[in-house]
């Protein structure tokens, strides 16, 4: 038995880690065909079948080749020859040892199912579960994911959307919740900055390698997130983003968190994909409303007409995703001194004319009570500052105040 064989026997989990690292280079994120193959063969078995030449199927258009082994046929019954050929080509260039060494030099790690830090809620994705997660940052992903909320929205957001996202993220972070987003321009960036600005926790889920600053304008932001929070992704170091990878990345955001809040989104938006994925997974979906005249809020309003819940701040969100008893405060207008009056006293007050004076008898008639009772209530209202007496008649106290000129530079 060679030293390598001995290592494999002693450390089977690390052998699986090496295989999964290679597979992140070979198959696309969220590939259901690969997920089914993993269930049948396991990561090391699938990698072996893709790298050993004896069972290699013919490339498209090259004619017949060596027959595939029965295991491969059972594991990949619906996988076409083009997909298999693509996987085999990528397998020839996979360098998992190099990738693992590179992420270690960045101070990161590669998480796989079975690791103590692996978030088990990702298992809800079934065959589209990530093969593994490349992670940068000091925090424990599993612990953070248990108390996390996704805040997503439009890239070309309005100032209202950016403000709403930053304020919401700051409020969540101040209450001990982790803000998860995709590090894109617009709402995503505002959410990350809101959490960072309040000294809170945030996770950026990328559609590229965790060492690739994308978008380039967010290089400094991603560096801050990696220092104060976590940067995670399914692609190995150096992996580049594509349109499809952005869409597939959204399923990870949805599965990782307790709920998803959409701040601004037009009818066609990746953030709506995230919200609908969250709904399919049984997570809470929420939306912050905007002006009905704004096309950037049209998608959010459509969500709110369906499965999403309207929220306006962190307290609303926590009431949905938090523990039992974490209720949002009761929302109501200011309590006026009139609201505290007894019903019969309030009726007498309402019986007084708006500007003129009136005798007690007229006031009693309007209030539907006896003049003596009305007089007693008028003295009560007088002591409270609501009414004034003018000889034998009564009137409302003039409480009008001059408007302040402080905003115009006055004193």
C-alpha positions, 0 to 999 in steps of 0.5 A, a space after each residue: 500500500 502506498 503512502 497516498 493509499 494510506 492517507 486515503 484510508 486514514 482520511 476518507 473525508 479529506 479524500 471526498 473533499 479533494 474529489 468535491 473540489 475537483 468536481 466544482 471545476 468540472 460541473 456547473 453549479 446546481 446541475 441536477 444530473 451531477 447531483 443524481 450521479 453523486 447520490 449513486 456513486 458518491 463524489 470519489 466514484 463520479 470523479 473516477 469515472 470521469 477521469 479514467 479513460 477506460 469508460 470514456 464515451 465517444 465525443 459527439 460526431 466521432 463515432 462509437 467508442 468504448 462502452 461505459 461501465 454499468 455504474 455510469 449508465 445507471 448513475 447518468 441515465 438522462 445525461 447526454 453525450 455532450 454533457 458527459 464530454 464537457 465534463 471529461 474535458 474539464 476533468 482533464 484541467 481540474 487541479 483540486 490540490 492547487 485550488 485548495 492550496 490557493 484558498 488556504 493561502 487566502 485564509 479561506 477554506 473549502 466546506 463540504 457536507 459533513 463538515 461541522 461548519 456546513 449549513 444543513 439547510 442547503 440540503 433542502 436543495 436536493 440534487 441541486 445542493 452545492 458540491 461544496 462552498 469556497 469560503 473566505 472570512 473568519 466566521 462560522 458559516 453554519 452558526 451565521 446561517 441559522 440567524 440570517 436574512 437575505 436582502 436583495 433587489 435591483 442593481 439600478 435601484 433608486 435612492 429610495 431603494 438604496 436607503 431602504 436596503 441600507 436602513 433595513 440591513 443596519 436594523 437587522 445587524 443591530 439586532 444580531 441578524 446576519 444580512 446575506 446578499 449577492 454583492 451586486 451593484 444597487 440594493 445588494 451593495 447597500 445592504 452589505 454596507 448597511 450591515 458593515 456600517 452598523 458593525 454587524 455581520 454580512 455574507 456575500 454569495 458570489 457567482 464567481 471565485 471568492 478571490 475574484 472581485 466582481 463587479 470590479 468596482 466592489 473590490 474594496 467592499 468585498 475585501 471589507 466583507 471578507 474581513 468582517 463577514 464571509 464571502 462564499 461561492 460554489 466556483 473554485 478560485 479564479 472561476 469567472 461569472 456568467 449570466 446562468 451562474 448569477 441565476 443559479 447563485 440565487 438558489 443558494 441565497 434562498 436556501 441559506 437564509 431564514 427568509 428573503 426580502 426584496 427591496 426593489 425589483 422590476 418584473 424581470 429581476 434575479 431578485 424575484 428568482 431568489 424570492 420564488 426559490 425561497 417560497 418553494 423551499 418553505 422560507 419566508 418571502 417579504 417585500 418592501 413596497 415602493 411608489 406605484 408609479 415606479 417600474 423598479 417596484 412593480 416586481 415587488 408589488 406583484 410578489 406582495 399580491 401573491 405569496 410575499 408579506 409586506 414589511 417596512 423595517 427590521 422589526 417586521 422582518 424579525 417578527 416573521 423569521 425570528 423566535 416566538 414572541 419577537 413581535 413588531 411594535 404596535 403601529 399607530 398614530 400619536 395619542 392626542 390629549 383629546 383621546 384620553 377624555 371620557 366619552 361624555 366629556 368628549 361629547 361636551 367638547 365636541 358640542 362647542 362651536 369652532 370659533 364663536 362662544 355659546 351658552 351652557 344651554 346650547 352646549 347641553 342641547 348639542 351634547 344631548 345632556 342636562 345643562 348642569 352636567 354640561 356645566 360640570 364637564 365644561 369646568 373639567 375641560 377648563 381645568 384641562 385647558 380645552 375651553 375658556 369662559 367668556 362671561 356667561 358663555 364658553 368657547 374653545 381655547 385658542 391653541 393656535 401656535 405660530 409656525 417655527 422658522 427654525 428651518 429658515 435660519 430664524 431663532 
